[in-house]
Amino acid sequence: MPAARPPSRADLPQAISAIIPAMILVTGATGFIGRALIRQLFEAGHPMRVLIRPSRRTPRLPKGVPVEVAVVSLADTRGLRAALNGVDVIFHLAGAESQGRDANLRITDIEGTRNLVEAAKDAGVRHFIYLSHLDAARASAYPVFKAKGIAEETIRRSGIPYTILRSAIVYGPEDHFTNGLARMLRAAPGIFFLPSNEARIVPRVQPIWVEDLATCLLWTYANPETLNQVYEVGGSEYFTVRQVVEIVMSTIHAPRLLIEIPPLLLRALTIFLEGIIPRFPASSFWIDYLYVSRTCPADATSRAFGLMPARFTYRLDYLIHKPWWQRFPEWFTRRRGNR
């Protein structure tokens, strides 16, 4: 895949300002990747509109970042057309996988993307940027990767100039990956289950820091050479699942005995626990990430975007629990802000 030859970090705001759009629309803005992207867009001086699905909950947007809010579902074609009025660029990050057993990939990832693409064509959107997964493919045996592959195909066939970023697993504050592992390890009664390697092929992951991914997303928009291209992005290191678990255990000071069990048994156990424990930190979709290697060349991100990804072990401080007297002011501030 061709290199994007991006501007330097120092020149990024000026470079983007040279192609100021009428408006940027971000879907999935309340997710932890979306919030990181919104902060960086704000720092670059861009007006934004965020698409938020109707909910009784207060949307979790970054504080101090002024944005327009369009409350509309991806299933509402008429509402989408209204929300895209004046929009030049779309960052489509929304996906259903984080909802666990309540997720509907067909409605959100497949049909929702199709509806958004059709509305974007009618609105004259000139750049559609989509966040996908490594190994996304229409023929994939894994539901999330299959849904992402179908969504990618819809975007490529739309006729709208696009950029697709296929990302490795993403980590950062409030992610579902490292935070989920930390929660399960803290709750585990002395032992922790891992999937065994029945095929004798050790799956590997390539975690990428959320702020690095947000920067790559921003640079796809800053550089017109990324139009109609697909890029793979990931961290600069490969880890087995066991290594990741051991690193998280060391970070949170929660040693556990690691026991490997057949993947099908681990999946069944996860589905059972997800059904009886509210907000269980893992799901069957999450387990899919651990079955096969989801990696790209270690230098893919630096070649495409001139960015050296952060080291995994250097960015995990957010997993360490603070003493209650340090957490109380943050809790009190959040409570006051939600009134």
VOKOL-638176 format. One record per residue (C-alpha): residue number from 0; residue in one letter; chain; x, y, z. Coordinates in nm, 4 decimals. Each point is the difference from the previous one (the first is absolute). Last residue first. Example, Ala and Ser with C-alpha at 12.3 -4.5 7.8 and 13.67 -1.06 7.14 Angstrom:
<sites>
(site 1 'S' 'A' (1.3670 -0.1060 0.7140))
(site 0 'A' 'A' (-0.1370 -0.3440 0.0660))
</sites>
This chain:
<sites>
(site 338 'R' 'A' (-2.6497 1.7111 3.7214))
(site 337 'N' 'A' (0.2562 -0.2062 -0.1894))
(site 336 'G' 'A' (0.2854 0.2486 0.0555))
(site 335 'R' 'A' (-0.0497 -0.0050 0.3758))
(site 334 'R' 'A' (0.0322 -0.3795 0.0071))
(site 333 'R' 'A' (0.3051 0.0071 -0.2241))
(site 332 'T' 'A' (0.1699 0.2560 0.2261))
(site 331 'F' 'A' (-0.0759 -0.2071 0.3118))
(site 330 'W' 'A' (0.1442 -0.3152 -0.1621))
(site 329 'E' 'A' (0.3170 0.1866 -0.1019))
(site 328 'P' 'A' (0.0358 0.1514 0.3488))
(site 327 'F' 'A' (-0.0546 -0.3468 0.1581))
(site 326 'R' 'A' (0.2605 -0.1853 -0.2089))
(site 325 'Q' 'A' (0.3037 0.1317 0.1896))
(site 324 'W' 'A' (-0.1528 -0.0698 0.3429))
(site 323 'W' 'A' (-0.1126 -0.3428 -0.1237))
(site 322 'P' 'A' (0.3534 -0.1094 -0.0814))
(site 321 'K' 'A' (0.0674 -0.0154 -0.3764))
(site 320 'H' 'A' (-0.0526 -0.3212 -0.1907))
(site 319 'I' 'A' (0.2663 -0.0734 -0.2608))
(site 318 'L' 'A' (-0.1477 -0.0741 -0.3424))
(site 317 'Y' 'A' (0.0510 0.3588 -0.1212))
(site 316 'D' 'A' (0.3750 -0.0508 0.0363))
(site 315 'L' 'A' (-0.0042 -0.2301 -0.3032))
(site 314 'R' 'A' (0.1783 0.2182 -0.2550))
(site 313 'Y' 'A' (0.3686 -0.1000 0.0204))
(site 312 'T' 'A' (-0.0612 -0.3746 -0.0223))
(site 311 'F' 'A' (-0.1585 0.0304 -0.3445))
(site 310 'R' 'A' (0.2757 0.2114 -0.1540))
(site 309 'A' 'A' (-0.1429 0.3006 -0.1826))
(site 308 'P' 'A' (-0.0292 -0.0137 -0.3786))
(site 307 'M' 'A' (0.2682 0.1679 -0.2168))
(site 306 'L' 'A' (-0.1889 0.2251 -0.2395))
(site 305 'G' 'A' (0.1092 0.0802 -0.3546))
(site 304 'F' 'A' (-0.3506 -0.0759 -0.1209))
(site 303 'A' 'A' (0.0234 -0.2874 -0.2466))
(site 302 'R' 'A' (0.3526 -0.1211 0.0743))
(site 301 'S' 'A' (-0.0269 0.0601 0.3770))
(site 300 'T' 'A' (-0.3345 -0.1780 0.0221))
(site 299 'A' 'A' (0.1078 -0.2995 -0.2071))
(site 298 'D' 'A' (0.3348 -0.0443 0.1796))
(site 297 'A' 'A' (-0.1014 -0.3076 0.1997))
(site 296 'P' 'A' (-0.1597 -0.1540 -0.3082))
(site 295 'C' 'A' (-0.3678 -0.0781 0.0711))
(site 294 'T' 'A' (-0.1544 -0.2067 0.2756))
(site 293 'R' 'A' (-0.3218 -0.1672 0.1019))
(site 292 'S' 'A' (0.1141 -0.3500 0.0915))
(site 291 'V' 'A' (-0.2935 -0.2314 0.0521))
(site 290 'Y' 'A' (-0.2042 -0.1136 0.2990))
(site 289 'L' 'A' (0.0528 0.2972 0.2313))
(site 288 'Y' 'A' (-0.2106 0.2568 -0.1843))
(site 287 'D' 'A' (-0.2901 -0.2457 -0.0099))
(site 286 'I' 'A' (-0.0099 0.0084 0.3823))
(site 285 'W' 'A' (-0.1057 0.3667 -0.0120))
(site 284 'F' 'A' (-0.2883 -0.0870 -0.2306))
(site 283 'S' 'A' (-0.1083 -0.2736 0.2445))
(site 282 'S' 'A' (-0.0067 0.2633 0.2708))
(site 281 'A' 'A' (0.2213 0.1260 0.2807))
(site 280 'P' 'A' (-0.0314 0.2591 0.2793))
(site 279 'F' 'A' (-0.3283 -0.1322 0.1455))
(site 278 'R' 'A' (-0.2286 0.3008 0.0234))
(site 277 'P' 'A' (-0.2617 -0.1922 0.2010))
(site 276 'I' 'A' (0.1076 -0.3574 0.0819))
(site 275 'I' 'A' (-0.2409 -0.2801 -0.0960))
(site 274 'G' 'A' (0.0024 0.0052 -0.3810))
(site 273 'E' 'A' (0.3592 0.1134 -0.0416))
(site 272 'L' 'A' (0.1073 -0.2797 0.2336))
(site 271 'F' 'A' (-0.1656 -0.2632 -0.2201))
(site 270 'I' 'A' (0.1294 0.1524 -0.3258))
(site 269 'T' 'A' (0.3525 0.0121 0.1438))
(site 268 'L' 'A' (-0.0151 -0.3619 0.1221))
(site 267 'A' 'A' (-0.1212 -0.1169 -0.3412))
(site 266 'R' 'A' (0.2802 0.1927 -0.1722))
(site 265 'L' 'A' (0.2608 -0.1419 0.2377))
(site 264 'L' 'A' (-0.1316 -0.3518 -0.0621))
(site 263 'L' 'A' (0.0163 0.0525 -0.3771))
(site 262 'P' 'A' (0.3542 0.1382 0.0311))
(site 261 'P' 'A' (0.1264 -0.3104 0.1856))
(site 260 'I' 'A' (0.1496 0.0849 0.3428))
(site 259 'E' 'A' (0.3336 0.1535 0.0974))
(site 258 'I' 'A' (0.0661 0.0768 0.3657))
(site 257 'L' 'A' (0.1748 0.3144 0.1236))
(site 256 'L' 'A' (0.0586 0.0091 0.3769))
(site 255 'R' 'A' (-0.0616 0.3581 0.1107))
(site 254 'P' 'A' (0.2206 0.2910 0.1062))
(site 253 'A' 'A' (-0.1893 0.3254 0.0647))
(site 252 'H' 'A' (0.2495 0.2854 0.0233))
(site 251 'I' 'A' (-0.1972 0.2231 -0.2416))
(site 250 'T' 'A' (0.2918 0.0449 -0.2406))
(site 249 'S' 'A' (0.1400 -0.3511 0.0493))
(site 248 'M' 'A' (-0.3359 -0.1605 -0.0695))
(site 247 'V' 'A' (-0.0422 0.2213 -0.3082))
(site 246 'I' 'A' (0.3401 -0.1077 -0.1322))
(site 245 'E' 'A' (-0.0758 -0.3672 0.0715))
(site 244 'V' 'A' (-0.3329 0.0267 -0.1813))
(site 243 'V' 'A' (0.1679 0.1583 -0.3024))
(site 242 'Q' 'A' (0.2687 -0.2695 -0.0013))
(site 241 'R' 'A' (-0.2607 -0.2771 0.0166))
(site 240 'V' 'A' (-0.1904 0.1525 -0.2908))
(site 239 'T' 'A' (0.3181 -0.0077 -0.2050))
(site 238 'F' 'A' (0.1606 0.3334 -0.0674))
(site 237 'Y' 'A' (0.1249 0.1859 -0.3076))
(site 236 'E' 'A' (0.1576 0.3452 0.0211))
(site 235 'S' 'A' (0.0032 0.3172 -0.2147))
(site 234 'G' 'A' (-0.3700 0.0646 0.0424))
(site 233 'G' 'A' (-0.2550 -0.0345 -0.2747))
(site 232 'V' 'A' (-0.1273 0.1613 -0.3177))
(site 231 'E' 'A' (-0.1108 -0.1494 -0.3318))
(site 230 'Y' 'A' (-0.0905 0.2493 -0.2700))
(site 229 'V' 'A' (-0.2617 -0.0140 -0.2765))
(site 228 'Q' 'A' (0.0141 0.2709 -0.2671))
(site 227 'N' 'A' (-0.2660 0.1866 -0.1971))
(site 226 'L' 'A' (0.1306 0.3383 0.1165))
(site 225 'T' 'A' (0.3155 -0.0217 0.2125))
(site 224 'E' 'A' (0.1897 0.2303 -0.2350))
(site 223 'P' 'A' (-0.2307 0.2846 0.1099))
(site 222 'N' 'A' (0.1929 0.0257 0.3291))
(site 221 'A' 'A' (-0.1604 0.1753 0.2965))
(site 220 'Y' 'A' (-0.2972 -0.2399 0.0137))
(site 219 'T' 'A' (0.2143 -0.3089 0.0229))
(site 218 'W' 'A' (0.2137 0.1977 0.2453))
(site 217 'L' 'A' (-0.2869 0.0348 0.2458))
(site 216 'L' 'A' (-0.0688 -0.3725 -0.0034))
(site 215 'C' 'A' (0.3695 -0.0705 0.0575))
(site 214 'T' 'A' (-0.0004 0.2425 0.2939))
(site 213 'A' 'A' (-0.3048 -0.1737 0.1481))
(site 212 'L' 'A' (0.1831 -0.3338 -0.0301))
(site 211 'D' 'A' (0.3012 0.1415 0.1832))
(site 210 'E' 'A' (-0.2275 0.1390 0.2722))
(site 209 'V' 'A' (-0.1613 -0.3431 0.0431))
(site 208 'W' 'A' (0.3306 -0.1834 0.0477))
(site 207 'I' 'A' (0.0322 -0.2962 -0.2401))
(site 206 'P' 'A' (0.0065 -0.3624 0.1150))
(site 205 'Q' 'A' (0.1549 -0.2590 -0.2356))
(site 204 'V' 'A' (-0.1537 -0.3364 0.0862))
(site 203 'R' 'A' (0.1367 -0.3475 -0.0517))
(site 202 'P' 'A' (-0.1578 -0.3417 -0.0419))
(site 201 'V' 'A' (0.2339 -0.2953 0.0677))
(site 200 'I' 'A' (-0.0510 -0.2667 -0.2648))
(site 199 'R' 'A' (0.0005 -0.3468 0.1528))
(site 198 'A' 'A' (-0.3476 -0.0617 -0.1454))
(site 197 'E' 'A' (-0.1350 -0.0761 0.3472))
(site 196 'N' 'A' (0.1542 0.3129 0.1445))
(site 195 'S' 'A' (-0.1708 0.0269 0.3385))
(site 194 'P' 'A' (-0.2243 0.2960 0.0829))
(site 193 'L' 'A' (0.0871 0.1628 0.3341))
(site 192 'F' 'A' (-0.1654 -0.0463 0.3391))
(site 191 'F' 'A' (0.0987 0.1868 0.3160))
(site 190 'I' 'A' (0.0660 -0.1455 0.3434))
(site 189 'G' 'A' (0.0192 0.1451 0.3527))
(site 188 'P' 'A' (-0.3712 0.0743 0.0338))
(site 187 'A' 'A' (-0.0263 0.2408 -0.2967))
(site 186 'A' 'A' (-0.1601 0.3350 0.0870))
(site 185 'R' 'A' (0.3197 0.2048 -0.0357))
(site 184 'L' 'A' (0.0907 -0.1928 -0.3160))
(site 183 'M' 'A' (-0.3453 0.0565 -0.1480))
(site 182 'R' 'A' (0.0136 0.3742 0.0607))
(site 181 'A' 'A' (0.3553 0.0279 -0.1355))
(site 180 'L' 'A' (-0.0859 -0.1984 -0.3139))
(site 179 'G' 'A' (-0.3015 0.2214 -0.0666))
(site 178 'N' 'A' (0.2101 0.3101 0.0525))
(site 177 'T' 'A' (0.2628 -0.1315 -0.2414))
(site 176 'F' 'A' (-0.2459 -0.0766 -0.2797))
(site 175 'H' 'A' (-0.3283 0.1848 0.0451))
(site 174 'D' 'A' (0.1632 0.3430 0.0032))
(site 173 'E' 'A' (-0.0738 0.2503 0.2767))
(site 172 'P' 'A' (0.3515 0.1513 -0.0090))
(site 171 'G' 'A' (0.2007 -0.1386 -0.2919))
(site 170 'Y' 'A' (0.0331 -0.3036 -0.2220))
(site 169 'V' 'A' (-0.0896 -0.0722 -0.3608))
(site 168 'I' 'A' (0.0084 -0.3409 -0.1712))
(site 167 'A' 'A' (0.1531 0.0322 -0.3448))
(site 166 'S' 'A' (-0.1577 0.2493 -0.2332))
(site 165 'R' 'A' (-0.1129 -0.0183 -0.3586))
(site 164 'L' 'A' (-0.0188 0.3626 -0.1090))
(site 163 'I' 'A' (-0.2217 0.0616 -0.3013))
(site 162 'T' 'A' (0.0204 0.3215 -0.2023))
(site 161 'Y' 'A' (-0.2828 0.1023 -0.2296))
(site 160 'P' 'A' (-0.0945 0.2116 -0.2996))
(site 159 'I' 'A' (-0.3733 -0.0672 -0.0459))
(site 158 'G' 'A' (-0.0818 -0.2300 -0.2932))
(site 157 'S' 'A' (-0.1947 -0.2300 0.2298))
(site 156 'R' 'A' (0.1752 -0.3235 -0.0978))
(site 155 'R' 'A' (0.2892 0.0473 0.2434))
(site 154 'I' 'A' (-0.2367 0.0966 0.2826))
(site 153 'T' 'A' (-0.2292 -0.3015 -0.0428))
(site 152 'E' 'A' (0.3016 -0.2322 -0.0234))
(site 151 'E' 'A' (0.1405 0.1383 0.3252))
(site 150 'A' 'A' (-0.3350 -0.0578 0.1733))
(site 149 'I' 'A' (-0.0032 -0.3625 -0.1182))
(site 148 'G' 'A' (0.3530 -0.0504 0.1339))
(site 147 'K' 'A' (-0.0901 0.1631 0.3315))
(site 146 'A' 'A' (-0.2964 -0.2365 0.0385))
(site 145 'K' 'A' (0.2185 -0.3036 -0.0790))
(site 144 'F' 'A' (0.2678 0.1133 0.2455))
(site 143 'V' 'A' (-0.2602 0.0405 0.2747))
(site 142 'P' 'A' (-0.1739 -0.3327 -0.0736))
(site 141 'Y' 'A' (0.3119 -0.2218 -0.0207))
(site 140 'A' 'A' (0.0031 -0.2563 -0.2832))
(site 139 'S' 'A' (0.1299 0.2642 -0.2402))
(site 138 'A' 'A' (-0.1334 -0.0020 -0.3578))
(site 137 'R' 'A' (-0.0864 0.3715 -0.0106))
(site 136 'A' 'A' (0.3437 0.0803 0.1325))
(site 135 'A' 'A' (0.1447 0.2067 0.2859))
(site 134 'D' 'A' (0.3364 -0.1539 0.0865))
(site 133 'L' 'A' (0.1226 0.3189 0.1717))
(site 132 'H' 'A' (-0.3011 0.1942 0.1151))
(site 131 'S' 'A' (-0.1891 0.2996 -0.1418))
(site 130 'L' 'A' (-0.0048 0.3743 0.0603))
(site 129 'Y' 'A' (-0.1595 0.1758 -0.2963))
(site 128 'I' 'A' (0.0831 0.3391 -0.1495))
(site 127 'F' 'A' (-0.2504 0.1308 -0.2580))
(site 126 'H' 'A' (0.1283 0.3020 -0.1921))
(site 125 'R' 'A' (-0.1927 0.2286 -0.2390))
(site 124 'V' 'A' (-0.3504 -0.0094 0.1503))
(site 123 'G' 'A' (-0.2478 0.1145 -0.2664))
(site 122 'A' 'A' (-0.3053 -0.0193 0.2274))
(site 121 'D' 'A' (-0.1761 -0.2627 -0.2152))
(site 120 'K' 'A' (0.3126 -0.2156 -0.0027))
(site 119 'A' 'A' (0.0380 0.0394 0.3768))
(site 118 'A' 'A' (-0.3611 -0.1092 0.0574))
(site 117 'E' 'A' (0.0639 -0.3161 -0.2009))
(site 116 'V' 'A' (0.3243 -0.0649 0.1882))
(site 115 'L' 'A' (-0.1687 0.0507 0.3388))
(site 114 'N' 'A' (-0.2784 -0.2428 -0.0878))
(site 113 'R' 'A' (0.2493 -0.2643 -0.1169))
(site 112 'T' 'A' (0.2086 0.0495 0.3142))
(site 111 'G' 'A' (-0.3084 -0.0499 0.2182))
(site 110 'E' 'A' (-0.1041 -0.3068 -0.2015))
(site 109 'I' 'A' (0.3342 -0.1737 0.0530))
(site 108 'D' 'A' (0.1541 0.1238 0.3248))
(site 107 'T' 'A' (-0.3087 0.1034 0.1961))
(site 106 'I' 'A' (-0.2935 -0.2186 -0.1068))
(site 105 'R' 'A' (0.1983 -0.3074 -0.1064))
(site 104 'L' 'A' (0.2430 0.0217 0.2895))
(site 103 'N' 'A' (-0.2767 -0.0066 0.2607))
(site 102 'A' 'A' (0.1721 0.0151 0.3367))
(site 101 'D' 'A' (-0.1898 -0.0898 0.3176))
(site 100 'R' 'A' (0.2404 -0.2878 0.0756))
(site 99 'G' 'A' (0.2919 0.2431 0.0056))
(site 98 'Q' 'A' (-0.0866 0.3657 -0.0553))
(site 97 'S' 'A' (0.3633 0.0762 -0.0948))
(site 96 'E' 'A' (-0.0539 -0.1907 -0.3274))
(site 95 'A' 'A' (-0.2646 0.2390 -0.1327))
(site 94 'G' 'A' (0.2118 0.2349 -0.2092))
(site 93 'A' 'A' (0.0326 0.3731 -0.0562))
(site 92 'L' 'A' (0.3344 0.1363 -0.1211))
(site 91 'H' 'A' (-0.1077 0.1724 -0.3217))
(site 90 'F' 'A' (0.2036 0.3187 -0.0394))
(site 89 'I' 'A' (-0.1982 0.1978 -0.2570))
(site 88 'V' 'A' (0.1219 0.2999 -0.1995))
(site 87 'D' 'A' (-0.1850 0.2736 -0.1903))
(site 86 'V' 'A' (-0.3096 0.0525 0.2164))
(site 85 'G' 'A' (-0.2336 0.2898 -0.0815))
(site 84 'N' 'A' (-0.3164 -0.1993 0.0690))
(site 83 'L' 'A' (0.1120 -0.3428 0.1144))
(site 82 'A' 'A' (-0.2260 -0.0061 0.3092))
(site 81 'A' 'A' (-0.3083 0.0668 -0.2150))
(site 80 'R' 'A' (0.0819 -0.2880 -0.2323))
(site 79 'L' 'A' (0.0655 -0.2240 0.2993))
(site 78 'G' 'A' (-0.3396 0.0858 0.1507))
(site 77 'R' 'A' (-0.1758 -0.1097 -0.3184))
(site 76 'T' 'A' (0.1952 -0.3261 -0.0098))
(site 75 'D' 'A' (-0.0685 -0.0871 0.3645))
(site 74 'A' 'A' (0.1756 -0.3370 0.0457))
(site 73 'L' 'A' (0.3287 0.1699 0.0886))
(site 72 'S' 'A' (-0.1889 0.1508 0.2926))
(site 71 'V' 'A' (-0.0274 0.3741 0.0527))
(site 70 'V' 'A' (0.0929 0.2537 0.2624))
(site 69 'A' 'A' (0.2093 0.2548 -0.1868))
(site 68 'V' 'A' (0.2375 0.1832 0.2338))
(site 67 'E' 'A' (0.2054 0.3034 -0.0955))
(site 66 'V' 'A' (0.3347 0.0081 0.1725))
(site 65 'P' 'A' (0.1819 0.2177 0.2519))
(site 64 'V' 'A' (0.2770 -0.1901 0.1812))
(site 63 'G' 'A' (0.0284 0.1005 0.3660))
(site 62 'K' 'A' (-0.0850 -0.3438 0.1293))
(site 61 'P' 'A' (0.0444 -0.2932 -0.2363))
(site 60 'L' 'A' (-0.3311 -0.1660 -0.0909))
(site 59 'R' 'A' (-0.1749 -0.2677 0.2032))
(site 58 'P' 'A' (-0.3590 0.0426 -0.1180))
(site 57 'T' 'A' (-0.2483 0.0300 0.2896))
(site 56 'R' 'A' (-0.1981 -0.3225 0.0195))
(site 55 'R' 'A' (-0.3622 -0.0229 -0.1091))
(site 54 'S' 'A' (0.1142 -0.0939 -0.3489))
(site 53 'P' 'A' (-0.0508 0.1071 -0.3611))
(site 52 'R' 'A' (0.3073 -0.0775 -0.2119))
(site 51 'I' 'A' (0.2680 0.2664 -0.0079))
(site 50 'L' 'A' (0.1454 0.1516 -0.3171))
(site 49 'V' 'A' (0.2616 0.2617 0.0755))
(site 48 'R' 'A' (0.0362 0.3293 -0.1836))
(site 47 'M' 'A' (0.3364 0.1643 -0.0078))
(site 46 'P' 'A' (0.1602 0.3342 -0.0734))
(site 45 'H' 'A' (0.3761 -0.0391 -0.0405))
(site 44 'G' 'A' (0.2782 0.1844 0.1823))
(site 43 'A' 'A' (0.2747 -0.2635 0.0004))
(site 42 'E' 'A' (-0.0373 -0.0283 0.3792))
(site 41 'F' 'A' (-0.3703 -0.0737 -0.0542))
(site 40 'L' 'A' (0.0805 -0.2745 -0.2486))
(site 39 'Q' 'A' (0.2428 -0.1511 0.2522))
(site 38 'R' 'A' (-0.2585 0.0038 0.2782))
(site 37 'I' 'A' (-0.2624 -0.1489 -0.2305))
(site 36 'L' 'A' (0.2343 -0.2824 -0.1004))
(site 35 'A' 'A' (0.0678 -0.0984 0.3618))
(site 34 'R' 'A' (-0.3725 0.0066 0.0769))
(site 33 'G' 'A' (-0.0739 -0.2175 -0.3026))
(site 32 'I' 'A' (0.2561 -0.2591 0.1019))
(site 31 'F' 'A' (-0.1498 -0.0216 0.3510))
(site 30 'G' 'A' (-0.3501 -0.0286 -0.1362))
(site 29 'T' 'A' (-0.2330 0.2996 0.0246))
(site 28 'A' 'A' (0.0866 0.1224 -0.3502))
(site 27 'G' 'A' (-0.1110 -0.3210 -0.1704))
(site 26 'T' 'A' (-0.0890 0.2080 -0.3047))
(site 25 'V' 'A' (0.1967 0.3147 -0.0760))
(site 24 'L' 'A' (-0.1170 0.2679 -0.2449))
(site 23 'I' 'A' (0.2419 0.2684 -0.1169))
(site 22 'M' 'A' (-0.1410 0.3334 -0.1176))
(site 21 'A' 'A' (0.0445 0.2637 -0.2669))
(site 20 'P' 'A' (0.3405 -0.1435 -0.0686))
(site 19 'I' 'A' (0.3356 0.1729 0.0600))
(site 18 'I' 'A' (0.2558 -0.1265 -0.2484))
(site 17 'A' 'A' (0.2980 0.2229 0.0871))
(site 16 'S' 'A' (-0.0966 -0.0329 0.3657))
(site 15 'I' 'A' (0.1155 -0.3607 -0.0157))
(site 14 'A' 'A' (0.3564 0.0974 -0.0840))
(site 13 'Q' 'A' (0.0034 0.2761 0.2583))
(site 12 'P' 'A' (-0.1205 -0.2317 0.2790))
(site 11 'L' 'A' (0.2483 -0.2751 -0.1037))
(site 10 'D' 'A' (0.3159 0.2098 -0.0317))
(site 9 'A' 'A' (0.1412 -0.0864 0.3436))
(site 8 'R' 'A' (-0.0954 -0.3676 -0.0343))
(site 7 'S' 'A' (0.1812 -0.0193 -0.3334))
(site 6 'P' 'A' (-0.1978 -0.0103 -0.3219))
(site 5 'P' 'A' (-0.1009 -0.3369 -0.1440))
(site 4 'R' 'A' (0.1717 -0.1942 -0.2819))
(site 3 'A' 'A' (-0.2956 -0.2416 -0.0450))
(site 2 'A' 'A' (0.2093 -0.2990 -0.0970))
(site 1 'P' 'A' (-0.1463 -0.2230 -0.2657))
(site 0 'M' 'A' (-0.1343 -0.3482 0.0836))
</sites>
